Amino acid sequence: MIHKRFRRNGTPDLLRWIFECDRCHCRHTIGTINGWLIPDHPKSRVHTYCPPCVEHIAQLLITSLTRSA
């Protein structure tokens, strides 16, 4: 989830945007989001994940695929 902040004139204040992981709920500012999985067009059904959660989800998918093969 992206918590957006705007200036009084209505323009986005990107330095104050907070990115929250939809899995572990850790929060980071825009300057520290390297490696995050962030959708191009955020929708209610599209999630935002931090790097450790992306890695964990990928490991689960790989494990489930290798078991079914």
C-alpha positions as CSV (number, residue, x, y, z in Angstrom):
1,M,0.0,0.0,0.0
2,I,1.2,3.5,-0.8
3,H,0.3,6.2,1.7
4,K,0.4,9.4,-0.4
5,R,1.0,12.9,0.9
6,F,0.3,16.1,-1.0
7,R,1.3,19.7,-0.6
8,R,-1.2,22.5,0.1
9,N,-1.4,23.3,-3.6
10,G,-2.4,19.8,-4.5
11,T,0.9,18.6,-6.0
12,P,2.4,15.2,-4.7
13,D,5.0,15.5,-2.0
14,L,7.0,12.4,-3.0
15,L,9.5,12.7,-0.2
16,R,6.7,12.1,2.3
17,W,5.1,9.1,0.6
18,I,5.2,6.0,2.8
19,F,5.3,2.5,1.2
20,E,3.8,-0.3,3.4
21,C,4.3,-4.0,2.6
22,D,1.0,-5.7,2.2
23,R,2.4,-8.9,3.7
24,C,4.5,-7.9,6.7
25,H,3.3,-4.3,7.1
26,C,6.8,-2.8,7.4
27,R,6.9,0.9,6.3
28,H,9.6,2.8,4.3
29,T,9.9,6.2,2.7
30,I,10.5,6.6,-1.1
31,G,14.2,6.9,-0.6
32,T,14.6,3.4,0.8
33,I,12.4,1.3,-1.5
34,N,15.1,-0.3,-3.6
35,G,14.0,-3.8,-4.6
36,W,10.3,-3.4,-3.7
37,L,7.7,-5.0,-6.0
38,I,5.4,-2.0,-6.7
39,P,2.7,-2.3,-9.4
40,D,2.6,0.2,-12.2
41,H,-1.1,0.9,-11.7
42,P,-2.1,0.3,-8.1
43,K,-5.5,-1.3,-7.7
44,S,-7.2,-2.7,-4.6
45,R,-6.3,-6.2,-5.7
46,V,-2.7,-5.5,-6.6
47,H,-0.3,-5.6,-3.6
48,T,3.0,-3.9,-2.8
49,Y,5.8,-6.1,-1.3
50,C,9.1,-5.4,0.4
51,P,12.2,-7.4,-0.9
52,P,12.2,-10.0,1.9
53,C,8.5,-10.8,1.3
54,V,9.1,-10.9,-2.5
55,E,11.9,-13.4,-1.9
56,H,9.7,-15.5,0.5
57,I,6.8,-15.6,-2.0
58,A,9.1,-16.5,-4.8
59,Q,10.5,-19.4,-2.7
60,L,7.0,-20.7,-2.0
61,L,6.1,-20.6,-5.7
62,I,9.3,-22.4,-6.7
63,T,8.8,-25.0,-4.1
64,S,5.2,-25.6,-5.1
65,L,6.1,-25.9,-8.8
66,T,9.0,-28.3,-8.1
67,R,6.7,-30.5,-6.0
68,S,4.1,-30.7,-8.8
69,A,6.6,-31.5,-11.5
